Amino acid sequence: MKRSILTALGLATGLAMPAAAEDIKVGLLLPFSGVYASLGNEIEAGFALGLEQFGGETDATFDIVNEDTEVKPPVALGKAKKLILQDKVDVMVGVVSSGVLGAVRDMVHGAGVPLIVANAGNDGATGESCSPFITRMSFSNGQVNRPMGQWMYDQGIRKIYTLAPDYAAGRQMIEGFAATFTAAGGEIVGQDFTPFQKTQDFGPYLTQAKSSGADAVYVFYAGGEAISFVKQYDSFGLKAELPLYGSGFLTSPLYVNAEGPAAEGVITALHYVPTIDSPANAAFVEAFKAKTDRMPSEFAVQGYDAARALIEATKAGATDRASLANALRQVSFEGPRGQLSIDPATNNIVQPIYVYETVAGEGGLTQKVLAQLPAEADPVNGCEMAAPVSN
């Protein structure tokens, strides 16, 4: 899927900006086909809305070139090369898969083209593999899960059984939770990693969890695996005696209705849910629903905030690759998720995390926010950050 859209945006409102209008060429690097196409489309919808909502605050115009990664690292690398060398984009936005992020990292860093990560959560991208040209506006895998360790211990839970798919994100999500839960005094009584995208029957793992002596189960699953897992957990009749907790991707608003009543009562943590009570979120939800006739998910808000971050960078006077990269590292604003900023030590986002329960509402399943946990910067984790230098 390739298309170029020229988005002419309104004039300035008196804030600091370039004296003349600048055309910023943006490469939108997302999966528009394959297993994560729905995520790519959701991020694109949020990004387009963000340009529309905040574009009037800058006199820059944005020329958008879309490229489909197909969730295949070699394909994504080829598309990134095209955007950088042929289309000569000033900035790239997107990347859903951590595998794709790993594939394009050296190309982005070597070419000195800023990349705003709108999803991929691999801890290393803002850790040992960090780059001054990579700024993450989504989440890191550890960030979403670490706060839940202490919170669950504070709820009186002492023994946990964990499950996740056996790949980098699954292991990082569980490691983030387990580290804080055990540090608080809790015990991980059992742990399994299921074959990624190959496990259809979770029965043997659920049997082990049931006999482990755990007070609760904590998991990470997303997409189709999340739907299957939640339904099977419920069909095993475990929820009443062994409550289910996890990363919020387990019950994402994007597909929770496919899980149906099985998702009710599941408690998870995430950086965004559409029921956050704030004026900024209310305005975002209303605008997104008007455009798409559906509630926004965490993927939509990541695209929306990525657009706003880009606009904030142009308002600061950034017009080329190096100045955009430097300005993105200094972005801070109040968005639908709450107060957001970028940690200059890692270029990772700093944001609050919300604990929520999936409950039945008038129009179907919805999210009841139980707690807002403090925003914390990620550990530096081997990152050695330098200022962006133009290549």
N, C-alpha and C positions, 0 to 999 in steps of 0.2 A: 504494500500500500504506500504509494508515494503521492504527495500532493504539496503544493506550495501555496500558502494563503497569505496575502498581504493584509495585515490588520492595521488600519490607520486609526490612531487613538487621539484623544482630545488634547487641547493645549494645556500649558502649565498653569499652576495656580499660585505662582509666586515663590515656590520652594526652590532651593538650590538645584541647578541643573545646567546642562550644556546650553550655550547661548543660541545655538541653532539646532533644529531637529536632526536627530541621528537615526539611521536605519540600522537596527540590531538584527542580525540574521541568527535565528534560533533553530538548532537541530533537535527535533523531538524524537528521541530514540526509545521506542516502546514496542512491546509485543502487540501487534494488531491481528495476529493469527496465532494458532496453537493454544496450549493449555491455559495460558495466562492472558488471553485476548481480552477477557472481560475486565481484568485489572488495568490493562493498557488503555482501554476505552474509557474507563472510569477516571484514570489520571488525566487523560487528554481532556475530558469534559470539565474537570476541575480547573485545569490550566487555562482553558479557553474562558471560563467564567472569571477567573482571576484577572486575566488581561482586560476583560470587559469592565469589571468592577473598579479596578484601580488604574487603568490606563490613562485616564484623564489627569492623573497627578504628575505625568511626565510628558515632555514633548517628543520623546523617542517613539519611533514606529517599529513594529516587530514583524519581520518576514519569517514565517514558520515553514520549515521543511520537515515533513514526517518521514521516518524510516522504520520499517518493521524488523525487529530483532528476531522474530519467530521463536524466542526463548532459546536460541541456539548460539552459544558463545562464538563459534567461527563466523556465523552469519553476522552477528552483531559487530564483530571486529571489522568485517568488510564494510558494513554500513557506516561505522564510525569513521573509517578512513575516507569514505566517500564524502561524508559531511564535512570533514576537516580539510581535505585536500582539493576536492572538486567543488563543493558548494561554498567552501571557505566560511563556515559559520563562525560567529563570534562567541557563541556559547551553546552548550548542549544541555538538554533537560530530559530526565526519564530514568531508564534502567530499572526493571522490575526484579530480575533474577540476580542473586549474588554471583552466580557463575558468569553471567554476562558482565557484571561490574569488574570481576577479576580479569576477564579477557580484554577489556578495553582500557584498563587502568594505565598501563605503560604507554599506550598510544596517546591517551589524553594528557598524561604528565609530560611526555616527551615533546608533544606538539604545543604545549602551553595553552590548551583550550579549556576554559572553565566548564566543569560539569556539575550541574545541580542534580543530585540524586533524589529522585522522587519516590523511591521505594526501597531498593535493595538494602538489607539490614546487616550484612556481614560485618562483624566487629572489626576485622582487620582493615577495612577500607578507611576507617578513621583511627586506626591503630598503627600497627607496624607497616602497613602499606599506604599510609596517608600521603596526601599530596596537597600543596597549596592551591592546586587547580580543581580539587574535588571538595565540594561542600554538600553535606547531607541535610536535606530538609524533611526527612521522613522519620527515621528511628534507627537505633542499632539494636541488634538482637538481645544483647544483655540488658540494655536500658529499659526495655518493656517489662522484663521479668524480675530484675533485681529487687524493686520495691515490694514485690509480693511476698518475698521470704519473711521479712520482718512483720508485714501486715498479717499474714496468716498465723504466724506464731503468736501475735498479739490477740488473735481471735481464739486462742486456746488449743490450736492444732499442734501436735507434737511429733507425729509420725506420718510421713508422706511416701507414697509410691509414685514414681514418675515414668512417663511414656512420651516418646517423640519419634518422628521418622529419622532414619539413620543417614543424615547428611549434615553439612556444616551448620545450617540454620537451626536444625533440630537440636544438635548438641550444644550450640551456643545459648539457645533459649533456656535449656534445662540447666546448664552450668551457671548461668546468671542467677536463676532462682535458687538452686541448691546451695550456692555459696552464701547467700544472705540468710537462708533458712537455717542452715547448720550453724552459722555464726551467731544467730539469735538463740541457739540452744536446741533446735529441732533435729530430727533424725530422718535421713533418707533410708527407708527400710527395704527398698527394692527399686530397680531401675532397668528399663528395657528400651532399646531403640529398634523400631520396626523397619523392615525393608521399604525404602522410599518409593512411593507410587507403585508398589507391588503387593502391599498387604490389603487383602480384601476381607479376611476373617480375623478380627481382633479378639476372638473368643479365647484362645490360649493365653493371651496377655492379660485379659480381664480376669481370667481364672486365677492367675498368679497374683494379681493385685488384690483380689478378694481374700486370698489366703495369707497375705503378707503381714497382717496385723496393723495395717496403716489406718490412720484416722480419716484420710482423704487421698484423692489422686490428683496430681498436677501434671498437665500435658501441654504440648504444643502440637497442633495440627492445623492445616489451612486448606482452603479450597475443597476439592472433592473428598480428600481424606478426612477433613474435619466433619463433613456431612455424614460420611459413613461411620466415623468413630462415635459421634454423638448419638446417632440412632442406635448403634449396637450397644453402647453403654446403657442406654435407657431400656433396650429390649432385654438385657441381662438382669434388669431390676436392681441395679447397684446404687442408684442415686440416693435412695432413702437411707441406706446403711453406710455408704461410702461416697460422700459428696464429691462432686467433680469441679475442679478449679483449673485454671490455665491461662496461657497467653490469650489475649482478646481476639486473635485471629481465629480461634476455635469457634467463636459465635459472631463472626463479622456481620454487620448489617447488610453486606453485599449478598450473603447467601444464607443468613440465619432462617429465613422463611422456608428454605428447602429442608432444614432440619426439623421444623415443625415443633410440636409439643415436647419432643425429646430434649430440646434446648432449654426449656423452662427450668429455672432454678440453678442453672450453671453459672458460676461466678468466675469472672476473668478480669484481666487488666490490660489496658491499651492506652495509647496516647490520644485517642479520639473516639467519641461516640456522638451520634447526632442529638442526644438528649442533654448535653452539657448546657447548663443554665447560665447563659451570658448574652448580652446584646450582640456581640460579634458573631456568635454561633447562630443565634436566631436569624440574623440577617443572611448568613451563608446558607442555612437550611432552606429558608424561604426562596432565595434566589435559585438554588440548585434544583429544588422541586419544581419551580416555575419553568426551568429549562428542560428537565428530564422526566418529570412526573414520578420521581422516586426520591427516597431519602438518601442523603450522601453517606458514603462509607469513609473509612480511614484513607482509602486510596484516592478518593475525590479530594479530600482536604489536603493531601500531600501535593497534588497537582495545583490546587488553588494557592497554597502557600508558596509553592515554587515560583509561580507567576508573580506573586506579590514581592518575593525576595528579589527577583530580577528587576522589577520596577523600582524597588527601593534602591538597588544598586545604580540604576540609571539616574535616579533623582540625586544621588551623591556625586554625579558628574562622570561616572564610568561610561566609556564608549568603545574601548578595545578589549582584547582578551585579558591582558594583564591587569588593567584597571578594574574590569568586571570581576575577576577572580579576587582581587584585593577587597573590593567593596562588598562582595557577597559574604566574606568572612566577618564583616562588621554589622551585618543586618540584625535588627531587633525590632519586633513589633508585637502588638496584641492581636491575635487571630482567633479563629473559632476554637482552637485548642487551649487558648490562654496566652500568657506571655511567652514569646519565643525569642531565643537568641542563639548565636553560634559561638561555640567555645573556640577561640583562636588557637588553642593548644592542639586541637584535633580536627577542627572544621566540622565537628558533629553538632547536631542540634541539641539544645537544652530546653526541656519542656516538661510540664506536669504529666503524671500518669494517673489514669482514672480506673478505679475498681468498680465494676458494674455487674449486676445480675440481669440475666435475660428473663423477662416476665411477659405475661400476656397483656396486651393493651386493647383498646377499642378497635384499632385497625390492624391488629395482628401482633406479632412479637415486637417488643421494644426493650429499651435498655434503662434500667434503674440504677443511677449512679449511687454507689454506697460510700465512696471516699475519693478525695483528690489527694494524691500523694505528692510530696514536694519534688520540684524539678532539681535534678542533680546532673552535673557534668560527668561524662564517662571517664574512667581511668585513661591516662595517656596511652598505656598499653603498647609502648615501643614507638610511638609516633615522634618523629623529629621534624618539626614544621619549620619551613623557611618562607620568607615572603615571596610571592609570585614574581618571576622575572620574565619579561617579554622575550619570546624566541624569534 
